[in-house]
Amino acid sequence: MSPKPKAHTERISTFLSAEQHEKLKAEAEKKGLTVSGLIRLIILEYLGQ
C-alpha cells in the first residue's frame, strides 16, 4: 500500500552534517515538531508565506 498523496506538495531531499541534523532535531523537539515540519516552517517563514 503506498502512502496517500498530499495535494500541492513535492518531496525533496538534502544532505546535512550530523551536527546540523542534531541541532535541527533539538529545535524541533522544543517546538513539538518533526525535523521535516521544522524545515518546512523555516522555508515558509523565509518565503513569507
mmCIF file of the N, C-alpha and C atoms, coordinates in Angstrom:
data_MODEL
# 
_entry.id   MODEL 
# 
loop_
_atom_site.group_PDB 
_atom_site.id 
_atom_site.type_symbol 
_atom_site.label_atom_id 
_atom_site.label_alt_id 
_atom_site.label_comp_id 
_atom_site.label_asym_id 
_atom_site.label_entity_id 
_atom_site.label_seq_id 
_atom_site.pdbx_PDB_ins_code 
_atom_site.Cartn_x 
_atom_site.Cartn_y 
_atom_site.Cartn_z 
_atom_site.occupancy 
_atom_site.B_iso_or_equiv 
_atom_site.pdbx_formal_charge 
_atom_site.auth_seq_id 
_atom_site.auth_comp_id 
_atom_site.auth_asym_id 
_atom_site.auth_atom_id 
_atom_site.pdbx_PDB_model_num 
ATOM 1   N N  . MET A 1 1  ? 0.850  -1.175 0.000  1.00 0.00 ? 1  MET A N  1 
ATOM 2   C CA . MET A 1 1  ? 0.000  0.000  0.000  1.00 0.00 ? 1  MET A CA 1 
ATOM 3   C C  . MET A 1 1  ? 0.897  1.240  0.000  1.00 0.00 ? 1  MET A C  1 
ATOM 4   N N  . SER A 1 2  ? 0.703  2.129  -0.933 1.00 0.00 ? 2  SER A N  1 
ATOM 5   C CA . SER A 1 2  ? 1.520  3.336  -0.999 1.00 0.00 ? 2  SER A CA 1 
ATOM 6   C C  . SER A 1 2  ? 0.896  4.440  -0.145 1.00 0.00 ? 2  SER A C  1 
ATOM 7   N N  . PRO A 1 3  ? 1.729  5.408  0.300  1.00 0.00 ? 3  PRO A N  1 
ATOM 8   C CA . PRO A 1 3  ? 1.197  6.487  1.120  1.00 0.00 ? 3  PRO A CA 1 
ATOM 9   C C  . PRO A 1 3  ? 0.196  7.347  0.346  1.00 0.00 ? 3  PRO A C  1 
ATOM 10  N N  . LYS A 1 4  ? -0.738 7.922  1.084  1.00 0.00 ? 4  LYS A N  1 
ATOM 11  C CA . LYS A 1 4  ? -1.749 8.782  0.488  1.00 0.00 ? 4  LYS A CA 1 
ATOM 12  C C  . LYS A 1 4  ? -1.077 10.020 -0.104 1.00 0.00 ? 4  LYS A C  1 
ATOM 13  N N  . PRO A 1 5  ? -1.320 10.347 -1.380 1.00 0.00 ? 5  PRO A N  1 
ATOM 14  C CA . PRO A 1 5  ? -0.700 11.540 -1.963 1.00 0.00 ? 5  PRO A CA 1 
ATOM 15  C C  . PRO A 1 5  ? -1.266 12.801 -1.316 1.00 0.00 ? 5  PRO A C  1 
ATOM 16  N N  . LYS A 1 6  ? -0.394 13.763 -1.074 1.00 0.00 ? 6  LYS A N  1 
ATOM 17  C CA . LYS A 1 6  ? -0.803 15.025 -0.485 1.00 0.00 ? 6  LYS A CA 1 
ATOM 18  C C  . LYS A 1 6  ? -0.919 16.064 -1.582 1.00 0.00 ? 6  LYS A C  1 
ATOM 19  N N  . ALA A 1 7  ? -1.948 16.868 -1.511 1.00 0.00 ? 7  ALA A N  1 
ATOM 20  C CA . ALA A 1 7  ? -2.175 17.894 -2.524 1.00 0.00 ? 7  ALA A CA 1 
ATOM 21  C C  . ALA A 1 7  ? -1.124 18.997 -2.400 1.00 0.00 ? 7  ALA A C  1 
ATOM 22  N N  . HIS A 1 8  ? -0.660 19.462 -3.523 1.00 0.00 ? 8  HIS A N  1 
ATOM 23  C CA . HIS A 1 8  ? 0.240  20.623 -3.598 1.00 0.00 ? 8  HIS A CA 1 
ATOM 24  C C  . HIS A 1 8  ? 1.552  20.424 -2.850 1.00 0.00 ? 8  HIS A C  1 
ATOM 25  N N  . THR A 1 9  ? 2.091  19.229 -2.859 1.00 0.00 ? 9  THR A N  1 
ATOM 26  C CA . THR A 1 9  ? 3.387  19.001 -2.216 1.00 0.00 ? 9  THR A CA 1 
ATOM 27  C C  . THR A 1 9  ? 4.308  18.266 -3.170 1.00 0.00 ? 9  THR A C  1 
ATOM 28  N N  . GLU A 1 10 ? 5.580  18.466 -2.967 1.00 0.00 ? 10 GLU A N  1 
ATOM 29  C CA . GLU A 1 10 ? 6.612  17.730 -3.692 1.00 0.00 ? 10 GLU A CA 1 
ATOM 30  C C  . GLU A 1 10 ? 7.671  17.326 -2.704 1.00 0.00 ? 10 GLU A C  1 
ATOM 31  N N  . ARG A 1 11 ? 8.152  16.119 -2.848 1.00 0.00 ? 11 ARG A N  1 
ATOM 32  C CA . ARG A 1 11 ? 9.193  15.634 -1.954 1.00 0.00 ? 11 ARG A CA 1 
ATOM 33  C C  . ARG A 1 11 ? 10.554 16.087 -2.474 1.00 0.00 ? 11 ARG A C  1 
ATOM 34  N N  . ILE A 1 12 ? 11.372 16.593 -1.558 1.00 0.00 ? 12 ILE A N  1 
ATOM 35  C CA . ILE A 1 12 ? 12.752 16.933 -1.892 1.00 0.00 ? 12 ILE A CA 1 
ATOM 36  C C  . ILE A 1 12 ? 13.649 16.283 -0.850 1.00 0.00 ? 12 ILE A C  1 
ATOM 37  N N  . SER A 1 13 ? 14.907 16.178 -1.157 1.00 0.00 ? 13 SER A N  1 
ATOM 38  C CA . SER A 1 13 ? 15.850 15.662 -0.163 1.00 0.00 ? 13 SER A CA 1 
ATOM 39  C C  . SER A 1 13 ? 17.103 16.513 -0.192 1.00 0.00 ? 13 SER A C  1 
ATOM 40  N N  . THR A 1 14 ? 17.781 16.534 0.927  1.00 0.00 ? 14 THR A N  1 
ATOM 41  C CA . THR A 1 14 ? 19.011 17.305 1.046  1.00 0.00 ? 14 THR A CA 1 
ATOM 42  C C  . THR A 1 14 ? 19.940 16.578 2.009  1.00 0.00 ? 14 THR A C  1 
ATOM 43  N N  . PHE A 1 15 ? 21.160 16.979 2.026  1.00 0.00 ? 15 PHE A N  1 
ATOM 44  C CA . PHE A 1 15 ? 22.142 16.356 2.903  1.00 0.00 ? 15 PHE A CA 1 
ATOM 45  C C  . PHE A 1 15 ? 22.583 17.350 3.962  1.00 0.00 ? 15 PHE A C  1 
ATOM 46  N N  . LEU A 1 16 ? 22.644 16.884 5.210  1.00 0.00 ? 16 LEU A N  1 
ATOM 47  C CA . LEU A 1 16 ? 23.080 17.690 6.342  1.00 0.00 ? 16 LEU A CA 1 
ATOM 48  C C  . LEU A 1 16 ? 24.184 16.947 7.075  1.00 0.00 ? 16 LEU A C  1 
ATOM 49  N N  . SER A 1 17 ? 25.026 17.697 7.746  1.00 0.00 ? 17 SER A N  1 
ATOM 50  C CA . SER A 1 17 ? 26.020 17.046 8.591  1.00 0.00 ? 17 SER A CA 1 
ATOM 51  C C  . SER A 1 17 ? 25.306 16.510 9.833  1.00 0.00 ? 17 SER A C  1 
ATOM 52  N N  . ALA A 1 18 ? 25.940 15.612 10.528 1.00 0.00 ? 18 ALA A N  1 
ATOM 53  C CA . ALA A 1 18 ? 25.349 15.056 11.751 1.00 0.00 ? 18 ALA A CA 1 
ATOM 54  C C  . ALA A 1 18 ? 25.096 16.180 12.759 1.00 0.00 ? 18 ALA A C  1 
ATOM 55  N N  . GLU A 1 19 ? 25.994 17.140 12.839 1.00 0.00 ? 19 GLU A N  1 
ATOM 56  C CA . GLU A 1 19 ? 25.846 18.261 13.777 1.00 0.00 ? 19 GLU A CA 1 
ATOM 57  C C  . GLU A 1 19 ? 24.635 19.126 13.405 1.00 0.00 ? 19 GLU A C  1 
ATOM 58  N N  . GLN A 1 20 ? 24.473 19.422 12.127 1.00 0.00 ? 20 GLN A N  1 
ATOM 59  C CA . GLN A 1 20 ? 23.321 20.209 11.685 1.00 0.00 ? 20 GLN A CA 1 
ATOM 60  C C  . GLN A 1 20 ? 22.016 19.478 11.981 1.00 0.00 ? 20 GLN A C  1 
ATOM 61  N N  . HIS A 1 21 ? 22.002 18.184 11.704 1.00 0.00 ? 21 HIS A N  1 
ATOM 62  C CA . HIS A 1 21 ? 20.805 17.390 11.955 1.00 0.00 ? 21 HIS A CA 1 
ATOM 63  C C  . HIS A 1 21 ? 20.459 17.379 13.437 1.00 0.00 ? 21 HIS A C  1 
ATOM 64  N N  . GLU A 1 22 ? 21.439 17.220 14.288 1.00 0.00 ? 22 GLU A N  1 
ATOM 65  C CA . GLU A 1 22 ? 21.190 17.201 15.733 1.00 0.00 ? 22 GLU A CA 1 
ATOM 66  C C  . GLU A 1 22 ? 20.651 18.540 16.220 1.00 0.00 ? 22 GLU A C  1 
ATOM 67  N N  . LYS A 1 23 ? 21.184 19.648 15.689 1.00 0.00 ? 23 LYS A N  1 
ATOM 68  C CA . LYS A 1 23 ? 20.685 20.976 16.081 1.00 0.00 ? 23 LYS A CA 1 
ATOM 69  C C  . LYS A 1 23 ? 19.236 21.161 15.650 1.00 0.00 ? 23 LYS A C  1 
ATOM 70  N N  . LEU A 1 24 ? 18.915 20.742 14.432 1.00 0.00 ? 24 LEU A N  1 
ATOM 71  C CA . LEU A 1 24 ? 17.533 20.842 13.959 1.00 0.00 ? 24 LEU A CA 1 
ATOM 72  C C  . LEU A 1 24 ? 16.616 19.937 14.768 1.00 0.00 ? 24 LEU A C  1 
ATOM 73  N N  . LYS A 1 25 ? 17.085 18.757 15.092 1.00 0.00 ? 25 LYS A N  1 
ATOM 74  C CA . LYS A 1 25 ? 16.292 17.804 15.862 1.00 0.00 ? 25 LYS A CA 1 
ATOM 75  C C  . LYS A 1 25 ? 15.974 18.370 17.251 1.00 0.00 ? 25 LYS A C  1 
ATOM 76  N N  . ALA A 1 26 ? 16.959 18.978 17.895 1.00 0.00 ? 26 ALA A N  1 
ATOM 77  C CA . ALA A 1 26 ? 16.757 19.565 19.220 1.00 0.00 ? 26 ALA A CA 1 
ATOM 78  C C  . ALA A 1 26 ? 15.763 20.720 19.147 1.00 0.00 ? 26 ALA A C  1 
ATOM 79  N N  . GLU A 1 27 ? 15.889 21.574 18.151 1.00 0.00 ? 27 GLU A N  1 
ATOM 80  C CA . GLU A 1 27 ? 14.982 22.708 17.982 1.00 0.00 ? 27 GLU A CA 1 
ATOM 81  C C  . GLU A 1 27 ? 13.569 22.222 17.682 1.00 0.00 ? 27 GLU A C  1 
ATOM 82  N N  . ALA A 1 28 ? 13.447 21.209 16.849 1.00 0.00 ? 28 ALA A N  1 
ATOM 83  C CA . ALA A 1 28 ? 12.137 20.645 16.515 1.00 0.00 ? 28 ALA A CA 1 
ATOM 84  C C  . ALA A 1 28 ? 11.465 20.081 17.766 1.00 0.00 ? 28 ALA A C  1 
ATOM 85  N N  . GLU A 1 29 ? 12.217 19.387 18.588 1.00 0.00 ? 29 GLU A N  1 
ATOM 86  C CA . GLU A 1 29 ? 11.652 18.808 19.820 1.00 0.00 ? 29 GLU A CA 1 
ATOM 87  C C  . GLU A 1 29 ? 11.148 19.906 20.745 1.00 0.00 ? 29 GLU A C  1 
ATOM 88  N N  . LYS A 1 30 ? 11.888 21.015 20.840 1.00 0.00 ? 30 LYS A N  1 
ATOM 89  C CA . LYS A 1 30 ? 11.457 22.135 21.690 1.00 0.00 ? 30 LYS A CA 1 
ATOM 90  C C  . LYS A 1 30 ? 10.121 22.695 21.225 1.00 0.00 ? 30 LYS A C  1 
ATOM 91  N N  . LYS A 1 31 ? 9.907  22.703 19.914 1.00 0.00 ? 31 LYS A N  1 
ATOM 92  C CA . LYS A 1 31 ? 8.692  23.268 19.339 1.00 0.00 ? 31 LYS A CA 1 
ATOM 93  C C  . LYS A 1 31 ? 7.582  22.234 19.146 1.00 0.00 ? 31 LYS A C  1 
ATOM 94  N N  . GLY A 1 32 ? 7.859  20.985 19.481 1.00 0.00 ? 32 GLY A N  1 
ATOM 95  C CA . GLY A 1 32 ? 6.867  19.930 19.316 1.00 0.00 ? 32 GLY A CA 1 
ATOM 96  C C  . GLY A 1 32 ? 6.642  19.561 17.857 1.00 0.00 ? 32 GLY A C  1 
ATOM 97  N N  . LEU A 1 33 ? 7.691  19.677 17.046 1.00 0.00 ? 33 LEU A N  1 
ATOM 98  C CA . LEU A 1 33 ? 7.609  19.384 15.620 1.00 0.00 ? 33 LEU A CA 1 
ATOM 99  C C  . LEU A 1 33 ? 8.559  18.252 15.264 1.00 0.00 ? 33 LEU A C  1 
ATOM 100 N N  . THR A 1 34 ? 8.393  17.751 14.051 1.00 0.00 ? 34 THR A N  1 
ATOM 101 C CA . THR A 1 34 ? 9.395  16.840 13.492 1.00 0.00 ? 34 THR A CA 1 
ATOM 102 C C  . THR A 1 34 ? 10.458 17.709 12.812 1.00 0.00 ? 34 THR A C  1 
ATOM 103 N N  . VAL A 1 35 ? 11.575 17.124 12.480 1.00 0.00 ? 35 VAL A N  1 
ATOM 104 C CA . VAL A 1 35 ? 12.603 17.866 11.744 1.00 0.00 ? 35 VAL A CA 1 
ATOM 105 C C  . VAL A 1 35 ? 12.048 18.333 10.405 1.00 0.00 ? 35 VAL A C  1 
ATOM 106 N N  . SER A 1 36 ? 11.318 17.472 9.739  1.00 0.00 ? 36 SER A N  1 
ATOM 107 C CA . SER A 1 36 ? 10.709 17.829 8.464  1.00 0.00 ? 36 SER A CA 1 
ATOM 108 C C  . SER A 1 36 ? 9.752  19.011 8.624  1.00 0.00 ? 36 SER A C  1 
ATOM 109 N N  . GLY A 1 37 ? 8.929  18.963 9.671  1.00 0.00 ? 37 GLY A N  1 
ATOM 110 C CA . GLY A 1 37 ? 7.990  20.049 9.922  1.00 0.00 ? 37 GLY A CA 1 
ATOM 111 C C  . GLY A 1 37 ? 8.702  21.357 10.221 1.00 0.00 ? 37 GLY A C  1 
ATOM 112 N N  . LEU A 1 38 ? 9.793  21.278 10.985 1.00 0.00 ? 38 LEU A N  1 
ATOM 113 C CA . LEU A 1 38 ? 10.576 22.476 11.303 1.00 0.00 ? 38 LEU A CA 1 
ATOM 114 C C  . LEU A 1 38 ? 11.187 23.065 10.041 1.00 0.00 ? 38 LEU A C  1 
ATOM 115 N N  . ILE A 1 39 ? 11.749 22.230 9.182  1.00 0.00 ? 39 ILE A N  1 
ATOM 116 C CA . ILE A 1 39 ? 12.346 22.713 7.934  1.00 0.00 ? 39 ILE A CA 1 
ATOM 117 C C  . ILE A 1 39 ? 11.285 23.369 7.063  1.00 0.00 ? 39 ILE A C  1 
ATOM 118 N N  . ARG A 1 40 ? 10.108 22.757 6.997  1.00 0.00 ? 40 ARG A N  1 
ATOM 119 C CA . ARG A 1 40 ? 9.001  23.332 6.227  1.00 0.00 ? 40 ARG A CA 1 
ATOM 120 C C  . ARG A 1 40 ? 8.620  24.703 6.788  1.00 0.00 ? 40 ARG A C  1 
ATOM 121 N N  . LEU A 1 41 ? 8.534  24.815 8.122  1.00 0.00 ? 41 LEU A N  1 
ATOM 122 C CA . LEU A 1 41 ? 8.216  26.079 8.779  1.00 0.00 ? 41 LEU A CA 1 
ATOM 123 C C  . LEU A 1 41 ? 9.270  27.142 8.461  1.00 0.00 ? 41 LEU A C  1 
ATOM 124 N N  . ILE A 1 42 ? 10.536 26.775 8.543  1.00 0.00 ? 42 ILE A N  1 
ATOM 125 C CA . ILE A 1 42 ? 11.628 27.707 8.252  1.00 0.00 ? 42 ILE A CA 1 
ATOM 126 C C  . ILE A 1 42 ? 11.522 28.210 6.819  1.00 0.00 ? 42 ILE A C  1 
ATOM 127 N N  . ILE A 1 43 ? 11.274 27.320 5.885  1.00 0.00 ? 43 ILE A N  1 
ATOM 128 C CA . ILE A 1 43 ? 11.175 27.708 4.466  1.00 0.00 ? 43 ILE A CA 1 
ATOM 129 C C  . ILE A 1 43 ? 9.983  28.617 4.243  1.00 0.00 ? 43 ILE A C  1 
ATOM 130 N N  . LEU A 1 44 ? 8.822  28.272 4.820  1.00 0.00 ? 44 LEU A N  1 
ATOM 131 C CA . LEU A 1 44 ? 7.632  29.105 4.631  1.00 0.00 ? 44 LEU A CA 1 
ATOM 132 C C  . LEU A 1 44 ? 7.833  30.497 5.247  1.00 0.00 ? 44 LEU A C  1 
ATOM 133 N N  . GLU A 1 45 ? 8.479  30.574 6.400  1.00 0.00 ? 45 GLU A N  1 
ATOM 134 C CA . GLU A 1 45 ? 8.766  31.882 7.002  1.00 0.00 ? 45 GLU A CA 1 
ATOM 135 C C  . GLU A 1 45 ? 9.721  32.671 6.110  1.00 0.00 ? 45 GLU A C  1 
ATOM 136 N N  . TYR A 1 46 ? 10.735 32.006 5.584  1.00 0.00 ? 46 TYR A N  1 
ATOM 137 C CA . TYR A 1 46 ? 11.706 32.658 4.705  1.00 0.00 ? 46 TYR A CA 1 
ATOM 138 C C  . TYR A 1 46 ? 11.032 33.220 3.449  1.00 0.00 ? 46 TYR A C  1 
ATOM 139 N N  . LEU A 1 47 ? 10.112 32.449 2.905  1.00 0.00 ? 47 LEU A N  1 
ATOM 140 C CA . LEU A 1 47 ? 9.412  32.869 1.696  1.00 0.00 ? 47 LEU A CA 1 
ATOM 141 C C  . LEU A 1 47 ? 8.255  33.835 1.984  1.00 0.00 ? 47 LEU A C  1 
ATOM 142 N N  . GLY A 1 48 ? 7.961  34.044 3.270  1.00 0.00 ? 48 GLY A N  1 
ATOM 143 C CA . GLY A 1 48 ? 6.899  34.967 3.640  1.00 0.00 ? 48 GLY A CA 1 
ATOM 144 C C  . GLY A 1 48 ? 5.514  34.460 3.345  1.00 0.00 ? 48 GLY A C  1 
ATOM 145 N N  . GLN A 1 49 ? 5.313  33.167 3.491  1.00 0.00 ? 49 GLN A N  1 
ATOM 146 C CA . GLN A 1 49 ? 4.003  32.572 3.182  1.00 0.00 ? 49 GLN A CA 1 
ATOM 147 C C  . GLN A 1 49 ? 3.377  32.082 4.429  1.00 0.00 ? 49 GLN A C  1 
# 
